[in-house]
Each structure stands twice: as structure tokens, then as C-alpha cells.
């Protein structure tokens, strides 16, 4: 089988990790070109490839030069939040399929440009929201498809991840989070929680997100962190951060269901995506990995439930957990985030080779990413509702539900 020749644009932490752990270990892929605005990052991965394969990829700091080369079958885009839509559009215009890394978008019109470019070129784009491929999210999606939780009424998710040190180290690490937290106030990273929820609610495929409201708390967490670590970050002492410590977003959907999202990254906490699915017959809670159903009276005894029901969702695994997780090897688990990163890229390559519709397509990307721009506008207006564009142009009413993998339910 001919190898798929891949280019990588963006070699920060995520881009380096995916390239070294996954793309350069896939027998059906050859990484032939590398790009980052920082030359030393490009050189690091080029040297790694040369040592591993005895062959050096093409290198550049200009993504347009990479996209102009002959023989590139697809690109993985892992640039900053502010630039990944622009780079994706440039690739689509060249007819090069795109695996687009996650993050919010700051301009609705550029999302429309991305959608229109796709519609003009028909060049595939997959939004690489890895949490859609995670074990718990796929288990619960299969249960929902089989009616275990009844009709879904409300879903909640969060990006709960204490990132103060990473944000404060933005200058040294050349990470875009710092400048965003200093200058913007929004739900800046919505898709880890929203992606799996959107799949459960069939957003863009029989259902649609209609509007949102967002509110942000005061921004004091980063300033306190800096004051406690002034010797390490003297250049940030006295700086004012705009990004609220806690951002809550509520979304209303066409079928009457609702979604709540929370961004929580600058106050001390443990990691959680708080993936909770509420239906007429039961609830799934990620933090306890538990299922509580209406026909289980013990669920309504709160103290007993929390003593005895931790991990109860595991009993549904035999029937509902997809085979890709049931039979995952130890080697596959090492591809990133317990294995979901590997599943994601295998899915992209498979759909590209077989000319199948991408399971997370350009319309999903635009709908999920637009939450950042709209939340910024809502917060600035004191929590005023913002209409969510229909990037499908009405097609959501007739597009059929599509899961990210075959759930076999």
C-alpha cells in the first residue's frame, strides 16, 4: 500500500507529540514536510526523523511554502488558536486534506470562509477532537443510542484543568495561552467537553445549537499565582489578566435540550471534563463514572449511592463499549491520552483513504469553534444571548446522525 505523505504545520507541544508518537509510527504514513514559525522546533523534529528513518523531511517556517510543494497528500494543523483556521483555509484552497487540531475561533466570518472553501473545493477536513474518541464518552454515546438513559434533556461538560504554571510560562515556552489570557475573556477551549455532547445530541445532524449566553467571573487567579511566584515570573508582576477565572456558558438547542459548559483553568483544582448526561430514564456522571437509572431505587438514597455506585458504568461495558477500546493493546494506549489520540488519527487516515465522509467534519468544526467568539461577545455585553450560526445552511434538518466510529449498537 502506498504511504500517505503527510505535512505537519505547528510543532508546539501538541504538534511535536502527535508527530513523534503517532504519525511517525504509523506504517501507512510518511511525514514528508514540517513547518513551524520557530526554526528550532522544526529542526528538532527533522533531526528526530532523520535519526529514526535515515531521511530528512522538507522544513520551512512558512506554511504557504509547505502547502505549495508537490506530493503532499494531507496536512495536520496544530498551530495557535488564532491561526489554525487561516492555515486550514489555505490548505483547502490547495486541495490538501486537513486534520485540524482543536481550540476555539475568534472570528465568525473566518469560520464561514472555511466552510465555503470546503464547499467549493470538496477537500476533506476532520476536526481532531480527541475526546470524542475517549472510552467513557464512547461508552455513554452507545448507551444513549440504545435508549438506556431515555430522551436526553440536558448535558454538562467542563474543561477543568489547572493551567496557571503553563499560562505563566508562555514567554519561555512560546505558548499562545499567555497572550490570550492577558487580552481576551471568553470560553477559549470549548471543544473537549462540547464535542462528545454534540455527537450525543446529533448536532448538525437532526438537531442544531440555536443560541448561547456566557458569563465570566472576575480574573484574579492568575494575578494571585504570579504574586506568589514573583521571582520566577518577574515580567508578569503587576500585569492585569482579562480572562475570567470561571466562565459559564449555556446553549439552547433546536430540540429543546440544553448544554452547559464551564471553563475553569486558573483556580486550583484536579482535572475533570465533568461529562454528565441527563435523560428521562437516568443520568451518567463522569466524575464518579456512574449510572443512575429510574428503575434503580438505590440511586435515590444519596449516601448509599455514593458509597456503592462509584464505577457502576463499567457493568455496561460488555454490551456498549466499542471493540476498539475492548481490545486495545498496551502499545495503542501509549499513543496519547490513554489511546484516544491513536484512535482519532487511525480514523482520519481510514476515512481519507476510503473516501468516506469525515466523522467530525467542517460543519462540526465551525459549530463547536464558534462558541469562543460568541462567548466573548456575550460576556462583553453582560451575558446577552448570541445567535449561533447554522453553518450547514439548513442541511442539519436532513443530515443523518453519524458517530465517530461504529458503535455496534
N, C-alpha and C positions, 0 to 999 in steps of 0.2 A: 504494500500500500504506500502511495506517495505521501511523504510527510507534508503536513500543513506548515507553511512558512509564516511564522508569527513575528510581528514587531511589538515592542513594548515601549510605551510612551509614559514616562513618570516612574522614577526609580527611588522614591522615598521609601519609608519603612514598609508600606504595603506592597508597592511595586517590586521592591527587592525580594521580599519574602515569597510572593507568588511566583516570581520568575525562577528563583533558585529551588524552591521546594516543590513546585508543581510543574510549570511549563517546561523546565529543563529536564524533568524526569518523566515526561510523557513520551512514550515511544513513537507516537503518531505526530509529534510536534517538533519543529526545529525553530529555535529562536534565532532569527537572522539579522535583526536590527534592534538597536537600543537608543533611547533618547531621554534626556533629562536636561533641564536648564542648567544644572550644575555638572560640569565636566567630570569632576572626581567621582560622582556617583556612577556615571556611565563607564568610566574606566574600571571601577571596582567590579562591576558585573561582567564587563567584557573580558577582564583578566580571569575571572572565575570560569567563564565559558571556555576560554582558550585552554586553561589548565584541565578542565573536565573533558573537553571534546577535541582538543588539538586544533580548533578552528575559532577564529575571532569574528564575532558579529560586526556588522556595519555600525558605526557610532556617530552620533550627532547631538548637538544641543538645540537643534531647530526641528520641530516636529514636521514642518512642511517639507523639509528635505527627506525625512524618512518616508513620508507618505508619497513622495514623488518617485521613489525607487521602484523598479520593475520587480515582479515576482513575490510581492508580499500578499499573502492570502488573507490575513486578518491582523488586527491590532488589539492589544489590551491597553486601555487608557486608565492610568492611575495618577493623574495629575491633581493639582489643588482643586478645592471646591469651586473656586471662581473660574477655572479654566477648562474643566473636563467637558462641559457642553460644547464649548468652542472647538476643542480638539476633535470631539466626536463628529461634529458637523463637517469639519474639514476632511475627515476620513470618509464619511458617507459620500461627500461630493466626488471623491476619488474612486468610489465604488469598492471601498475596502471595508469588509465586515468588522464590526466593533464589539468588543467586550468592554462595557463601560462600568467603571468602579463607582461605588456608592458615595452619597453625600447630597446635600440639598443644593438647589439652584437659586440664584439671586435675581433672575430676570425672567419673567413670564414670556416675554416676546422671543427670547432666545430659545426657550423650550418649544415654542411654536415653530421656530425656524428649524429645529432639529426634527420635529415631526414632519414638517413639509418636505424637508430634504429627504427623509426616508421615503415618503410617499412618491416623490419624484424619481428617486433612484432605485427604490425597492432593495436597497442594500441592507442586509440583516444587521440588527443591533440587539444585543442582550444586555440588560441591566444586571450587574453581578451582585445582587443582594443575597449574600451567602446565608443569612438567617432563614430564608425561605426553604433552605435545604437542610436545616438542622433537625435533629432527631425528634425533639419534643414537638416542634411546630408541625412536622410532617405526620407524626402520630395523631395529633389532635385534628389536623385537617382531614385525615381519613375518617376519624370518628364523626366529625361533623358531616362529611359526605354521606355517611351511613345513618344519620339521624339520631345518634346517641344522645346528643345534647339538645335535641329538639330544634325549634326555629331560633336562629341566633338573633339576639336583640341588641347586645352591646359587647364591644371588645375594648380591652385596655392594653396598652403597651408603654414601655419606657425605654429610654437609653439612660440607665442609671450606672454611671461609671466615673469614679473619682479621678479626674484628669488634671488636677491642679499642677502637679510637677511637670507633666508633659506640656501643658499650655505655657507655663512659666519658662520652660526650656526652649521656647520657639526660636529664639535667635541662634542659640548654639546648634539646635537640631534642624534649623531652617524649615520649620514647620508652620504651615499656614494657619493653624488654630490660633496662635497668639494674636496675629493681626485681626482675625475675625472677632475674637473675644474683646479686643480693645475697641473695636469700631462698630460692631453690629449687635443687635438684640433681637433674637429670633429663635425658632425651633430649628437649629442649624444641622441636626443629624437625625432626621425622622425615619429613615427607611428600614433600619434594623427591626423596629417594632411594627411599623406600618406595613411593610411588605407582606409578611405572613398573614396579617389581619386582612389585607386587601384580597389576598388569594382566598381566604375563608369566606369573605363576603362577596366574592365574584365581582369585584370592582373592575370596570371596563368590559365585563362580560355578563350582562344581565342586571348589573347594578352600577351605581355611579356615586362618587362623592360630590355633594352639592355645594356645601359651604363650610367655613370654619371660623372659629373665634379663638384667639390666643391672648393669654395674659402672662406677663413676666414679673417675677418678684424683683426686689432690689438686688443690686450687684455688689456684694460685699465679700463674698467668699474668696475670690482671687486676691483682693487687696489685703485681706487678713493673712492669707497664705504668704504673700510677699513680705508683709511686715514681720512675720515670724521667721522668714528666711532671707532677710535683707542682705546678709553677707554674700549669699550665693547669687542673688539677683539684684545687684545694686542699680542696674539700669532701669528696673521696673518700679523702684521705690517712688511712691508719690503718683504713679500712673493711675488714671481712672479707667476702670473697665466698664463697658456698656452692657455686656451680655448678662442678662438676669441669671441669678443662681438657680432658679426654678422656673421653667416655662411649661405652662399647661395649655394644651390645645384640644378643643372639642370639634368633632367633624360630624356633620349630618349627611346621611346617605339617602338615595332615591327610594329605597325600600323601607325607610323609616328606622333603620338601625342607626346606632351611633358609635363613634370611636373616640376614645380619649387617649392622648399621648402626653408623655412628660419627658422633658429634657432635664437631667439632674447630674451635672458633671463637675461642679465646683464646690460642693459641700461634702465632707467626709461620709463615705458610705461603702457598702460592698456592692459588687457588680450584680445587676439584675436587669432583665428586659421586661419583667412583670407581665408576661404574656397571659392574660386572663380572658377567657371566652365564656360569656353568659348566654345561656339558651333557656327555652321554656321548660326543658326537662333536666337541666343540670348545668354545672359550671366546671371549667378546668382552671386551676391556678398553678402557674409555673413555679412560684417560689416554694411551694410545698409539693410540686409535681403530683397533684392530687385531683381526683374527680369526685364530685358530689352530685348524686342524682336524686331526683324527686322521689323515687321508689326505694331509697335507702334511708330509713328513719334515723339511723345513727348519725347521718350527716348534720342533722339539725340540733344535735347535742354538741355545742361548740367545743367544750373541753374534751369530750370523748373523741370528736373528730380530729382535733389537733394532736391527741395522744396516739391515735390508732390509724389515721388515714394518710400520714406522710408517705409519699411514693405510691399511692394506690393506683395511679395511672399506668404503672408497669404491668398490671394484670390485663391490660388491653393490648399489650404489645404483640402477642402471638397472632392476633387477628388483624390488627390495624397497622403495625409498624411496617413500612415498606421494606422489601427484600434488601435494598441497597444498604440499609442500616442493620438488618438482622444478620447479614453475612459479611459485615465489614471486617477487613483484616487489620492487624496491628500496623502494617505498613500504610494502609489507607488512612488510618487515624492520625498519622503523623503529617498529613498534607496541610493541616492548619485547622484550628478551632475544632479539634476532635474528629475531623474528617469531612465536615460540610464544605470546606473550600475545595477539596478534591472532587466531590460530587458535582459541585457547581461547574467546574471547568470541564469535566468529562461531558456534562450535559451540553455546554456550549459547543464543544468540538463535534459531538454526535449530531446535534441539530444542524450545525453548519454543513457537515459532510453529507448528511442525508437530505439537505434542502427542506427541512421541516421548519414550521413557524417557531420562532423563539418563545420559550415558555414565560419569560419575562421580557416583554417587547418594548418598543419605543413609546407606546401609549402608556404602559405601566410606568416606565421611567419618568415620563413627563408628569404624570399624575402624582406620583409619590414625591418627586423632587420639588414640585411647585409649592409644597407645604412650607418650605423655608421662606420663599419670597412672600407668600400670603400671610404667614405668621408675623413676619417683620412689619408688614403693613398694618395688620390687626393690632399688634402691640403698640405701634406708633400712634394709632388712632384710639387708644384707650380700650381696646378689646372689641372694636366694631367688627361685625361679620364681614367676611370676604367671600365672594363667589369663587368656586373652584372651576376652572375652565373644563369644558368637555373636549379633550384633545382628540377623541375618536370621531368627532363630527357627527354624533348621533348613532354611530355604529354599535355603541355599547348595548343598545336595545336588542340587537340580533346576533351579537357575537356569542359563541358558546363557551361555557366555563372550560378552563384549561389549567390543569395542575402542573407544577414544575417538573414532576416525574410521575410515572404511572403508579398510582396508589393502590391499585388492585383491590378496590372495594366496590 
